[in-house]
Amino acid sequence: MRWKWSEKTVLGVALALCAALFLAGWLTREDLSDQPYLDIVGGGFMFNYRNADVYYGFTAQVKRPLASGSIIEASFEDPEGGPAHIVSERVSTMTDRYALRSPSIRGVEAGKPYDVAIKVYDRERKNLLWETERTYRSQISDTIVPDRPLTVGPGYHRNPEEMKALGGAPGD
């Protein structure tokens, strides 16, 4: 026995199948308004002993559409107790990943939590769109970093001032 399908039956089954697939997609979709604007994908402290530099920061990825020109602002706690260091960057269409870091800092203690407040503003900085807070801890203190850079220049040449302080001559 052969099946005999009319065009109406085939069209009706196809429409019902499309409607079922559309309904399944609609019910399982992710609502972007429930997601945060940024996903913090990493962060922490960086110690560059060669340049006598210590800073901390984070990397954020845009998860929810942001208008070009929106502002990502981070307020980094100063380990020495001074006012917070505020850093900002404008959102562009060129990337969806942003790295913000504090300026050079001193006074970092091992195991102590340091707060970072992250805010997203519209392009005119009138409306706060989103905010969150993060805490970062260093596993080591900044006492391992010298007071002066050990090297200078792009070739990492020995710092003559540091060599004098150590009792050697440059080039030793």
Summary of the structure (lengths in Angstrom):
residues: 172
radius of gyration: 27.3
end to end distance: 97.9
largest distance: 102.4
contacts: 422
relative contact order: 0.17
helix: 20%
strand: 37%
